[in-house]
């Protein structure tokens, strides 16, 4: 009887996994949390995958970085190499460089992991930039996402410095040249430069502490901050709900798409392995940073064709094309050839970071936005973004002026002068051209709404006129081409109030009115077709 009771009790119990889940839910509230978030809807568009590429690349960087940390020795103590790479045997080098060679030639899979780690870093920053530009051009940074835009911007900037500290760790001749470049930048800072140099390097260059310090910053400090920002970024994406492109049934108060579980998670999991696979293939077939071919760093040598990774090429280009101006003040030399570029570099980055707040102030728009803009419908913003990209990539050319000269048999002086001129002229021309293209695309959209789509069919009318038959657009296309808003420019209002007293108008108000007119004035936007215009043309008076 007791055995039957015991068996019945066991049959009445929930499975062990369910009991563990119930125990955890009673203490962590897992069920309610999952119910609220696991069925969250995400829209489906290929451009949203850019952010996922950045996220998955960051995960790959962390995974491969942990593996490399197990074998790397961040020490500048000098040793004589007696490892398996014969051409380097007998050469004096730091333990950091020696351990990099050991990882590359003696650790199983070490070279592949190094390559994956470096390529993942490049892909991460490239994906971050493209993702930020998608957010910028579509207006996804507008309220309530301004803080999330800043989080993304900080992730990009911190990623740049994390990459710099990372490729400096092997202490090879190429990375050592880059560190020497940074030391020159620090010394160019008036008053505090020499103190900062001694503090960072722990003495005269190259010192004995820079590699251990870079290792700590690269492995602990910067990744920790970036991980916190990334978590905060994703939390805000969940909290604010995802933006979506305009379309049928899509409004500011809903999200049209697929649930997080199981559809989105399945696609995201597969995409992670796809990104991992592509980066692994690139790492296996395209060698990067072959330190054994470059050699260990020596202060009396400079690597030929020394180039930073692409994301630091902008700063390098600014320094390379800047004239070597030096002024003497009270016995102190100020090197403007380096000081001015290191001031311009953060200003260019800050310009794109604060733009959402500038646009909100100019337009006076305090509403929440969850529907994305088509870039053509905001010509001024699109023109500014293209101008910023042109300035960035022009300086990339400046950062590699020696390679451009040798590969294309050009004069390095000609390239330098081209970059100097293009840095100021190129963004202006890009802004004007982009704005005109956007206005032209708006006119084409308006014509398609009013007259329909060109069919390619030519028809002859009874009186002999030849016309092309236009096909009317469907309701979904009509909605997409006309759903966008067209804000009115902010007006200063009357100079006097209702009592005849002259109003006090501040300079900031005048500036805001001028900028608002430049954004939303008559010459900066094509009016949308009205319902009356559409009905008049489609009522039989037009040729369709």
C-alpha positions as CSV (number, residue, x, y, z in Angstrom):
1,X,0.0,0.0,0.0
2,X,2.8,2.4,0.9
3,X,4.6,1.6,-2.4
4,X,1.4,2.5,-4.4
5,X,1.0,5.8,-2.5
6,X,4.6,6.7,-3.1
7,X,4.2,5.9,-6.9
8,X,1.0,8.0,-7.0
9,X,2.8,10.9,-5.3
10,X,5.7,10.7,-7.8
11,X,3.2,10.6,-10.7
12,X,1.4,13.7,-9.3
13,X,4.6,15.8,-9.1
14,X,5.6,18.2,-11.9
15,X,8.7,17.4,-13.9
16,X,12.0,18.4,-12.3
17,X,12.6,21.2,-14.8
18,X,9.2,22.7,-14.2
19,X,9.8,22.6,-10.5
20,X,13.1,24.4,-10.9
21,X,11.4,27.0,-13.1
22,X,8.7,27.5,-10.5
23,X,11.3,27.9,-7.8
24,X,13.2,30.5,-9.8
25,X,9.9,32.3,-10.7
26,X,9.0,32.7,-7.1
27,X,12.2,34.6,-6.5
28,X,13.0,36.3,-9.8
29,X,9.6,36.7,-11.5
30,X,10.7,35.0,-14.7
31,X,7.2,34.1,-15.9
32,X,5.8,37.6,-15.8
33,X,9.0,39.0,-17.3
34,X,9.0,36.5,-20.2
35,X,5.2,37.0,-20.8
36,X,5.8,40.8,-21.1
37,X,8.8,40.6,-23.4
38,X,9.1,37.3,-25.2
39,X,6.2,38.1,-27.5
40,X,7.4,41.7,-28.2
41,X,7.0,42.6,-31.9
42,X,9.9,43.5,-34.0
43,X,9.6,44.9,-37.6
44,X,11.3,43.2,-40.4
45,X,13.6,45.2,-42.7
46,X,17.1,44.4,-44.1
47,X,18.6,47.6,-42.8
48,X,17.8,46.6,-39.2
49,X,20.3,43.8,-39.6
50,X,23.1,46.3,-39.6
51,X,22.8,46.8,-35.9
52,X,22.7,43.0,-35.4
53,X,26.0,42.7,-37.4
54,X,27.6,45.2,-34.9
55,X,26.2,43.3,-31.9
56,X,27.3,39.9,-33.1
57,X,30.8,41.2,-34.1
58,X,31.1,42.5,-30.5
59,X,30.2,39.1,-29.1
60,X,32.9,37.5,-31.4
61,X,35.4,40.0,-30.2
62,X,34.7,39.1,-26.6
63,X,34.9,35.4,-27.2
64,X,38.1,35.4,-29.2
65,X,39.6,38.0,-26.9
66,X,39.1,35.8,-23.8
67,X,41.0,33.0,-25.7
68,X,43.9,35.2,-26.6
69,X,44.2,36.6,-23.1
70,X,45.1,33.1,-21.9
71,X,48.3,33.1,-23.9
72,X,49.3,36.7,-24.2
73,X,52.0,38.2,-21.9
74,X,51.6,42.0,-21.6
75,X,55.2,42.7,-20.6
76,X,57.8,45.0,-22.1
77,X,60.7,43.0,-20.6
78,X,63.2,42.1,-23.3
79,X,64.0,38.5,-24.2
80,X,65.8,36.7,-27.0
81,X,63.5,34.8,-29.2
82,X,64.1,31.0,-29.5
83,X,60.7,29.9,-30.8
84,X,59.5,27.9,-33.8
85,X,59.6,30.8,-36.3
86,X,63.1,30.4,-37.6
87,X,63.6,33.9,-39.2
88,X,63.1,35.6,-35.9
89,X,65.4,33.3,-33.8
90,X,68.1,35.2,-31.9
91,X,66.4,38.6,-32.2
92,X,65.7,40.6,-29.1
93,X,62.1,41.6,-28.5
94,X,59.6,42.2,-25.7
95,X,57.7,39.4,-24.1
96,X,54.5,40.9,-25.6
97,X,55.9,40.4,-29.2
98,X,57.3,37.0,-28.3
99,X,53.9,35.8,-26.9
100,X,52.2,37.1,-30.1
101,X,54.6,35.0,-32.2
102,X,53.9,32.0,-29.9
103,X,50.1,32.5,-30.3
104,X,50.5,32.7,-34.1
105,X,52.8,29.6,-34.6
106,X,52.6,27.4,-31.5
107,X,49.1,27.7,-30.0
108,X,46.6,25.4,-31.7
109,X,44.3,27.7,-33.7
110,X,46.0,30.7,-32.3
111,X,46.7,32.5,-35.6
112,X,43.1,32.0,-36.8
113,X,41.7,33.3,-33.5
114,X,44.0,36.4,-33.8
115,X,42.8,37.0,-37.4
116,X,39.1,36.5,-36.4
117,X,39.6,38.9,-33.4
118,X,41.1,41.6,-35.6
119,X,38.7,41.3,-38.5
120,X,35.7,41.2,-36.1
121,X,36.9,44.5,-34.7
122,X,37.1,46.0,-38.2
123,X,33.6,44.7,-39.0
124,X,32.2,45.9,-35.7
125,X,33.3,49.5,-36.3
126,X,32.2,49.4,-39.9
127,X,28.8,48.0,-39.0
128,X,28.5,50.6,-36.2
129,X,29.2,53.5,-38.6
130,X,26.7,52.2,-41.3
131,X,24.1,51.5,-38.6
132,X,24.5,55.0,-37.2
133,X,24.1,56.4,-40.7
134,X,20.9,54.4,-41.2
135,X,19.6,55.8,-37.9
136,X,20.7,59.3,-38.9
137,X,19.2,59.4,-42.4
138,X,15.9,57.9,-41.4
139,X,15.5,60.1,-38.3
140,X,15.4,57.2,-35.9
141,X,17.3,59.4,-33.4
142,X,14.3,61.7,-32.7
143,X,12.4,61.8,-29.5
144,X,12.4,59.6,-27.4
145,X,15.6,58.0,-28.7
146,X,18.1,60.9,-28.4
147,X,19.8,59.3,-25.4
148,X,20.0,56.0,-27.2
149,X,21.7,57.8,-30.1
150,X,24.3,59.1,-27.7
151,X,24.9,55.6,-26.4
152,X,25.5,54.4,-29.9
153,X,27.8,57.3,-30.6
154,X,29.8,56.6,-27.5
155,X,30.0,52.9,-28.4
156,X,31.5,53.9,-31.7
157,X,34.1,56.3,-30.2
158,X,35.1,53.8,-27.4
159,X,35.3,51.1,-30.1
160,X,37.9,53.3,-31.9
161,X,40.1,53.6,-28.9
162,X,39.6,50.0,-27.9
163,X,40.8,49.0,-31.4
164,X,43.8,51.3,-31.1
165,X,44.9,49.9,-27.7
166,X,44.3,46.4,-29.1
167,X,46.5,46.6,-32.2
168,X,49.2,48.3,-30.2
169,X,49.5,45.3,-27.8
170,X,51.8,43.0,-30.0
171,X,54.5,45.7,-29.8
172,X,55.4,45.2,-33.4
173,X,57.1,47.9,-35.6
174,X,53.8,49.0,-37.2
175,X,51.8,49.4,-33.9
176,X,54.8,50.9,-32.2
177,X,54.9,53.6,-34.9
178,X,51.3,54.3,-34.2
179,X,52.0,54.6,-30.5
180,X,54.9,57.0,-31.3
181,X,52.4,59.1,-33.3
182,X,50.0,59.3,-30.3
183,X,52.9,60.3,-28.1
184,X,53.6,63.2,-30.5
185,X,50.0,64.2,-30.4
186,X,50.0,64.2,-26.6
187,X,53.2,66.3,-26.5
188,X,51.6,68.9,-28.9
189,X,49.1,69.8,-26.2
190,X,50.1,73.1,-24.6
191,X,51.1,73.2,-20.9
192,X,49.9,69.7,-20.0
193,X,51.3,67.7,-22.9
194,X,54.6,66.7,-21.3
195,X,53.0,65.8,-18.0
196,X,50.4,63.6,-19.7
197,X,53.1,61.9,-21.7
198,X,55.1,61.1,-18.5
199,X,51.9,59.9,-16.8
200,X,50.6,57.7,-19.6
201,X,54.0,56.2,-20.6
202,X,55.5,56.1,-17.1
203,X,58.6,57.9,-18.2
204,X,60.4,58.8,-21.4
205,X,59.1,57.0,-24.5
206,X,58.7,54.1,-24.9
207,X,59.1,53.4,-21.2
208,X,58.3,50.0,-19.7
209,X,54.6,50.4,-18.7
210,X,52.7,51.3,-21.8
211,X,51.9,47.7,-23.0
212,X,50.7,46.6,-19.5
213,X,48.6,49.7,-19.2
214,X,47.2,49.3,-22.7
215,X,46.4,45.7,-21.9
216,X,44.4,46.7,-18.8
217,X,42.5,49.4,-20.7
218,X,41.9,47.1,-23.7
219,X,40.8,44.0,-21.8
220,X,39.0,45.5,-18.7
221,X,38.2,49.2,-18.8
222,X,36.9,49.9,-22.3
223,X,35.1,46.6,-22.9
224,X,33.4,46.9,-19.5
225,X,32.1,50.4,-20.3
226,X,31.1,49.3,-23.8
227,X,29.3,46.3,-22.4
228,X,27.3,48.5,-20.0
229,X,26.5,50.9,-22.8
230,X,25.4,48.0,-25.1
231,X,23.1,46.6,-22.4
232,X,21.6,50.1,-21.8
233,X,21.2,50.5,-25.6
234,X,19.3,47.3,-26.0
235,X,17.1,48.0,-22.9
236,X,16.1,51.3,-24.4
237,X,15.3,49.6,-27.8
238,X,13.0,47.3,-25.9
239,X,11.5,50.1,-23.8
240,X,10.8,52.5,-26.6
241,X,9.8,49.8,-29.1
242,X,11.5,49.5,-32.4
243,X,11.0,52.1,-35.2
244,X,9.5,51.0,-38.5
245,X,9.4,52.3,-42.0
246,X,6.2,53.8,-43.3
247,X,3.7,51.4,-44.8
248,X,0.1,50.2,-44.7
249,X,-1.2,49.8,-41.2
250,X,1.9,51.3,-39.6
251,X,1.4,54.1,-37.2
252,X,3.2,55.9,-34.3
253,X,1.2,53.8,-31.8
254,X,1.8,50.2,-33.2
255,X,4.5,47.9,-34.4
256,X,3.9,45.6,-37.4
257,X,6.3,42.7,-37.5
258,X,7.1,39.3,-35.9
259,X,7.3,38.3,-32.3
260,X,10.6,38.0,-30.5
261,X,9.9,34.3,-29.8
262,X,10.1,32.1,-31.6
263,X,10.4,33.7,-35.1
264,X,12.8,36.6,-34.5
265,X,15.1,34.7,-32.1
266,X,15.4,31.9,-34.6
267,X,16.3,34.3,-37.4
268,X,18.7,36.2,-35.1
269,X,20.4,33.0,-34.0
270,X,20.9,31.8,-37.5
271,X,22.2,35.3,-38.5
272,X,24.8,35.2,-35.7
273,X,26.3,32.0,-37.0
274,X,26.2,33.5,-40.5
275,X,28.2,36.6,-39.4
276,X,30.6,34.4,-37.4
277,X,31.1,32.2,-40.4
278,X,31.7,35.0,-42.8
279,X,34.2,36.7,-40.5
280,X,36.0,33.3,-40.0
281,X,36.2,32.8,-43.8
282,X,37.7,36.3,-44.2
283,X,40.1,35.7,-41.4
284,X,41.2,32.4,-42.9
285,X,41.9,33.7,-46.4
286,X,42.9,37.3,-45.9
287,X,45.9,37.8,-43.6
288,X,45.9,40.9,-41.4
289,X,48.6,42.3,-39.1
290,X,51.4,39.7,-39.9
291,X,53.7,40.8,-37.1
292,X,56.3,38.2,-38.0
293,X,56.8,40.0,-41.3
294,X,57.0,43.4,-39.7
295,X,59.3,42.7,-36.8
296,X,59.5,43.9,-33.2
297,X,59.3,47.6,-32.4
298,X,62.5,49.7,-32.1
299,X,62.4,53.4,-31.4
300,X,65.0,54.1,-34.0
301,X,63.0,52.5,-36.8
302,X,59.8,53.4,-38.6
303,X,57.7,50.9,-40.6
304,X,57.3,51.7,-44.3
305,X,53.7,52.4,-45.3
306,X,52.6,52.6,-41.7
307,X,48.8,53.0,-41.7
308,X,46.3,52.8,-38.8
309,X,43.1,50.8,-39.2
310,X,40.5,52.6,-41.3
311,X,38.5,54.1,-38.4
312,X,41.6,56.1,-37.2
313,X,42.5,57.2,-40.7
314,X,40.5,60.4,-40.3
315,X,42.7,61.6,-37.5
316,X,45.8,60.5,-39.3
317,X,44.8,62.3,-42.4
318,X,44.2,65.6,-40.5
319,X,47.7,65.5,-39.2
320,X,49.3,64.5,-42.5
321,X,47.7,67.3,-44.6
322,X,48.0,70.0,-42.0
323,X,50.9,72.5,-42.7
324,X,53.7,72.3,-40.1
325,X,53.0,75.6,-38.4
326,X,54.9,76.3,-35.2
327,X,54.7,79.5,-33.2
328,X,56.8,80.6,-30.2
329,X,55.2,82.2,-27.2
330,X,57.4,83.3,-24.3
331,X,60.0,80.7,-25.0
332,X,57.4,77.9,-25.6
333,X,56.8,76.3,-29.0
334,X,53.2,75.6,-29.9
335,X,52.9,73.0,-32.7
336,X,49.7,74.0,-34.6
337,X,50.5,71.3,-37.2
338,X,49.4,68.7,-34.7
339,X,47.3,70.8,-32.2
340,X,44.7,72.0,-34.8
341,X,44.0,68.5,-36.2
342,X,43.5,67.0,-32.7
343,X,41.0,69.8,-32.0
344,X,39.2,69.3,-35.3
345,X,38.9,65.5,-34.9
346,X,36.6,65.6,-31.8
347,X,34.7,68.5,-33.2
348,X,33.8,66.6,-36.3
349,X,32.6,63.7,-34.2
350,X,30.7,65.9,-31.8
351,X,28.9,67.6,-34.7
352,X,27.2,64.3,-35.7
353,X,26.5,63.4,-32.0
354,X,24.6,66.6,-31.1
355,X,22.7,66.9,-34.4
356,X,19.5,65.3,-33.0
357,X,19.3,68.1,-30.4
358,X,20.0,70.8,-33.0
359,X,17.2,69.5,-35.3
360,X,14.7,69.3,-32.5
361,X,15.5,72.9,-31.4
362,X,15.3,74.2,-35.0
363,X,12.0,72.6,-35.7
364,X,10.5,73.0,-32.2
365,X,9.3,69.4,-32.5
366,X,8.8,67.8,-29.1
367,X,6.6,64.9,-30.2
368,X,7.5,61.2,-30.1
369,X,8.4,59.6,-33.5
370,X,8.2,55.9,-34.2
371,X,7.8,56.0,-38.0
372,X,11.0,56.5,-39.9
373,X,11.6,59.2,-42.5
374,X,12.5,58.5,-46.1
375,X,15.8,60.4,-46.6
376,X,14.5,62.3,-49.6
377,X,11.8,63.9,-47.6
378,X,14.3,65.6,-45.3
379,X,16.8,67.1,-47.8
380,X,18.7,69.3,-45.3
381,X,19.4,66.5,-42.8
382,X,20.3,64.1,-45.7
383,X,22.6,66.7,-47.2
384,X,24.3,67.3,-43.9
385,X,24.9,63.6,-43.3
386,X,26.4,63.1,-46.8
387,X,28.6,66.1,-46.3
388,X,29.8,64.7,-43.0
389,X,30.6,61.4,-44.7
390,X,32.5,63.1,-47.5
391,X,34.6,65.0,-45.0
392,X,35.4,61.8,-43.2
393,X,36.3,59.8,-46.3
394,X,38.3,62.7,-47.8
395,X,40.6,62.6,-44.8
396,X,40.9,58.8,-45.1
397,X,42.6,59.6,-48.4
398,X,44.8,62.0,-46.6
399,X,45.7,59.3,-44.0
400,X,47.0,57.1,-46.8
401,X,48.5,59.7,-49.1
402,X,51.8,57.8,-49.3
403,X,50.0,54.6,-50.5
404,X,47.8,56.5,-52.9
405,X,51.0,58.0,-54.3
406,X,52.9,54.8,-54.7
407,X,50.0,52.6,-56.0
408,X,48.7,55.1,-58.5
409,X,52.0,56.8,-59.4
410,X,50.9,60.2,-58.2
411,X,52.7,63.1,-56.5
412,X,52.3,62.9,-52.8
413,X,52.3,66.8,-52.7
414,X,49.4,66.8,-55.2
415,X,47.4,64.4,-53.2
416,X,48.0,66.4,-50.0
417,X,46.9,69.6,-51.7
418,X,43.8,67.9,-53.1
419,X,42.8,66.6,-49.7
420,X,43.4,70.1,-48.2
421,X,41.0,71.7,-50.7
422,X,38.5,68.8,-50.9
423,X,38.1,68.8,-47.1
424,X,36.5,72.3,-47.3
425,X,35.0,72.2,-50.8
426,X,33.9,68.6,-50.9
427,X,31.3,68.7,-48.1
428,X,29.8,71.9,-49.4
429,X,29.4,70.5,-52.9
430,X,28.1,67.2,-51.5
431,X,25.5,69.0,-49.4
432,X,24.2,71.1,-52.4
433,X,24.1,68.1,-54.7
434,X,22.4,65.8,-52.2
435,X,19.8,68.4,-51.4
436,X,19.0,68.9,-55.1
437,X,18.8,65.2,-55.6
438,X,16.4,64.9,-52.7
439,X,14.2,67.7,-54.1
440,X,14.2,66.0,-57.5
441,X,13.1,62.7,-56.0
442,X,10.3,64.5,-54.1
443,X,9.1,66.0,-57.4
444,X,9.2,62.6,-59.0
445,X,7.1,61.2,-56.1
446,X,4.6,64.0,-56.4
447,X,4.3,63.3,-60.2
448,X,3.8,59.6,-59.6
449,X,1.0,60.3,-57.1
450,X,-0.8,62.7,-59.4
451,X,-0.2,61.1,-62.7
452,X,0.6,57.5,-61.9
453,X,3.4,55.2,-62.9
454,X,4.9,55.3,-66.4
455,X,3.8,52.1,-68.2
456,X,5.9,52.3,-71.4
457,X,2.7,52.1,-73.5
458,X,2.4,54.8,-76.1
459,X,-1.2,55.8,-77.2
460,X,-2.3,58.0,-80.0
461,X,-5.3,60.2,-79.3
462,X,-8.0,60.9,-81.9
463,X,-6.6,64.4,-82.7
464,X,-3.1,62.9,-83.4
465,X,-1.3,63.5,-80.1
466,X,0.9,60.7,-78.8
467,X,0.9,60.2,-75.0
468,X,2.3,57.6,-72.6
469,X,-0.3,55.7,-70.7
470,X,0.2,56.1,-66.9
471,X,-1.0,53.4,-64.5
472,X,-2.5,54.6,-61.2
473,X,-0.7,53.7,-58.0
474,X,-2.2,51.3,-55.5
475,X,-3.4,52.6,-52.1
476,X,-0.4,51.3,-50.3
477,X,2.1,53.1,-52.6
478,X,0.0,56.3,-52.4
479,X,0.1,56.1,-48.6
480,X,3.9,55.6,-48.6
481,X,4.5,58.6,-50.9
482,X,2.2,60.9,-49.0
483,X,2.3,59.9,-45.4
484,X,5.2,62.1,-44.4
485,X,4.8,65.4,-42.5
486,X,6.0,68.7,-43.8
487,X,6.7,71.0,-40.8
488,X,6.3,74.7,-41.2
489,X,9.3,76.9,-40.4
490,X,9.3,78.6,-37.0
491,X,8.2,82.2,-37.3
492,X,9.4,85.1,-35.1
493,X,5.9,86.6,-35.0
494,X,5.0,90.3,-34.9
495,X,7.6,92.8,-33.7
496,X,5.1,94.4,-31.3
497,X,2.6,92.7,-29.0
498,X,-1.1,93.4,-28.7
499,X,-0.4,96.5,-26.6
500,X,1.9,98.0,-29.2
501,X,5.0,97.3,-27.1
502,X,8.0,96.1,-29.1
503,X,8.8,92.5,-28.3
504,X,12.3,91.6,-27.2
505,X,13.6,89.1,-29.7
506,X,16.9,87.4,-28.7
507,X,19.7,86.4,-31.0
508,X,19.0,82.7,-30.4
509,X,15.4,83.2,-31.5
510,X,16.5,85.0,-34.7
511,X,19.1,82.2,-35.4
512,X,16.4,79.6,-34.8
513,X,14.0,81.3,-37.3
514,X,16.7,81.5,-40.0
515,X,17.8,77.9,-39.5
516,X,14.1,76.7,-39.5
517,X,13.5,78.5,-42.8
518,X,16.6,76.9,-44.2
519,X,15.2,73.5,-43.1
520,X,11.5,73.8,-44.0
521,X,11.2,76.9,-46.1
522,X,9.8,77.1,-49.7
523,X,13.0,76.4,-51.4
524,X,13.9,73.4,-49.2
525,X,10.9,71.2,-49.6
526,X,8.4,70.2,-52.4
527,X,4.8,70.5,-51.2
528,X,3.0,67.2,-51.1
529,X,0.1,66.7,-53.5
530,X,-3.2,67.7,-52.0
531,X,-6.4,65.6,-52.1
532,X,-8.0,68.3,-54.3
533,X,-5.1,68.0,-56.8
534,X,-5.3,64.2,-56.9
535,X,-9.1,64.2,-57.3
536,X,-9.0,66.8,-60.1
537,X,-6.4,64.9,-62.1
538,X,-7.9,61.4,-61.5
539,X,-11.5,62.5,-62.2
540,X,-10.9,62.2,-66.0
541,X,-9.2,65.4,-66.9
542,X,-5.7,63.8,-67.1
543,X,-4.4,61.3,-69.5
544,X,-4.4,57.9,-67.9
